[in-house]
Amino acid sequence: MNLLQVRKGQFVYYKNELHKVYSVRPLSRLPVLMYRIKDMEQVAARAEAIEYYRPKHLDALMLLGVRYTLRKDERATEGGYILITNPDPGHLDHYSLNEFEKVDKLEGDRVYTTLNNTVKSKEFLVMVPGEQPGSKSIDYLDLSAVTDEQLEADRKLEEDAEKEAAVNPSVGDIYINLDNGIKAMVVAVIEDEVVLGHGERIKSAELFKSDSWNVIYITDEEDF
């Protein structure tokens, strides 16, 4: 690409893998700053080393080890994710091209995100979990050039993401404190913290790794 064509937020291919541009520094030797979408690994490159890509309906991609299919014919869901592909922010909004946003609530054809943005339905594609029928993977530009090592690394990335999701506390889970015998239910999950029934707040990761707290009941989220 020509450097004049490079914009913050663009999806591009670099070394055959899908990246997103997060900054452009025209006077730098490596002016294009990007991160690889599947694992957020950062890299800098020259503009001529990248190739522009515009995401579309039924594209499938991996974001932080989790696969999604982009759809224009699905309604966003609370707690789900959207990709803003046609940004038209209001004066109080602060999003731009190809932002990944988490849905907080829905009102009519508008989505209110956890970052306090209001996004109209024409501005985004819904990120449906999984690789759906008819979808096309866009993780790589040329699948025939993908090595066995890359495929194995992708499988490991997905496995790690599944393990992390499996241990994330949910409302209704019950833990016991092995130091004093107290049993407590998770009554709220706020970002990366949980609130236990007796009022204690603790980081989700710390709760899982703690030698004191041990999970004794995992809620089926469909019950809530």
Residue pairs with C-beta under 8 A, 6 or more apart in sequence:
1 12
1 47
1 48
1 50
1 51
1 52
2 47
2 48
3 24
3 26
3 31
3 32
3 47
5 47
5 52
6 12
6 21
6 24
6 31
6 32
6 47
6 50
7 21
7 24
7 97
8 21
8 22
8 23
8 24
8 96
8 97
9 20
9 21
9 22
9 96
9 97
9 98
9 99
10 20
10 21
10 52
10 97
10 98
11 18
11 19
11 20
11 37
11 52
11 53
11 54
11 55
11 98
12 18
12 19
12 20
12 21
12 32
12 34
12 50
12 51
12 52
12 53
13 19
13 50
13 51
13 53
13 140
13 141
14 34
14 36
14 43
14 45
14 49
14 50
14 51
15 49
16 140
16 141
16 142
16 145
16 146
17 36
17 38
17 139
17 140
17 141
18 36
18 37
18 38
18 53
18 61
18 138
18 139
18 140
18 141
19 34
19 35
19 36
19 37
19 43
19 50
20 34
20 35
20 37
20 98
21 32
21 33
21 34
22 33
22 34
22 35
23 33
24 31
24 32
24 33
25 31
25 33
28 44
29 46
30 44
30 45
30 46
31 44
31 46
31 47
32 44
32 45
32 46
32 47
32 50
33 42
33 43
33 44
34 42
34 43
34 44
34 45
34 50
35 41
35 42
35 43
36 42
36 43
37 61
37 62
37 63
37 139
38 61
38 62
38 63
38 64
38 65
38 139
38 154
38 157
39 64
39 65
39 157
40 64
51 141
53 138
53 141
54 85
55 61
55 70
55 83
55 85
55 98
55 125
55 138
56 70
56 125
57 70
57 71
57 72
57 73
57 125
58 69
58 70
58 71
58 132
58 134
58 135
58 136
59 69
59 70
59 135
59 136
59 138
60 67
60 68
60 69
60 70
60 131
60 132
60 135
60 136
60 137
60 138
60 139
61 67
61 68
61 70
61 137
61 138
61 139
62 68
62 139
62 154
62 157
62 158
63 81
63 100
63 127
64 161
65 157
65 158
65 160
65 161
65 162
66 129
66 158
66 161
66 165
67 129
67 130
67 131
67 158
68 81
68 127
68 128
68 129
68 130
69 127
69 128
69 130
69 131
69 132
69 135
70 83
70 125
70 126
70 127
70 128
71 125
71 126
71 128
71 132
72 125
72 126
74 126
74 128
75 106
75 126
76 82
76 103
76 106
76 111
76 121
76 124
76 126
77 103
77 106
77 126
78 103
78 104
78 105
78 106
79 102
79 103
80 102
80 103
80 126
80 127
80 128
80 129
81 100
81 101
81 102
81 103
81 126
81 127
82 100
82 101
82 103
82 111
82 113
82 119
82 124
82 125
82 126
82 127
83 98
83 99
83 100
83 101
83 124
83 125
83 127
84 95
84 96
84 97
84 98
84 99
84 101
84 119
84 123
84 124
85 97
85 98
85 123
85 124
85 125
86 122
86 123
86 124
87 95
87 96
87 97
87 99
87 123
88 120
88 122
88 123
89 95
89 96
89 117
90 118
92 118
93 117
93 118
93 119
94 115
94 117
95 101
95 113
95 115
95 117
95 119
100 127
101 111
101 113
101 114
101 115
101 117
101 119
101 124
102 113
102 114
102 115
103 111
103 112
103 113
103 114
104 112
104 113
104 114
105 112
106 112
109 120
109 121
110 118
110 119
110 120
110 121
111 118
111 119
111 120
111 121
111 124
112 118
112 119
113 119
131 137
137 143
139 154
140 146
140 150
167 208
168 204
168 208
169 175
169 186
169 189
169 194
169 204
169 207
169 208
169 215
170 186
170 189
170 218
170 219
170 221
171 186
171 187
171 188
171 189
171 219
171 224
172 185
172 186
172 219
172 221
172 223
172 224
173 185
173 186
173 215
173 217
173 218
173 219
174 183
174 184
174 185
174 186
174 215
174 216
174 217
175 183
175 184
175 185
175 186
175 196
175 207
175 213
175 214
175 215
175 216
176 182
176 183
176 184
176 213
176 214
176 216
177 183
177 184
177 212
177 213
178 211
178 212
178 213
178 214
179 212
182 198
183 216
184 196
184 197
184 198
184 200
185 196
185 197
186 194
186 195
186 196
186 197
187 195
187 196
187 197
188 194
188 195
189 195
189 204
192 203
192 204
192 205
193 201
193 202
193 203
193 204
194 201
194 202
194 203
194 204
194 207
195 201
196 202
202 210
202 213
207 213
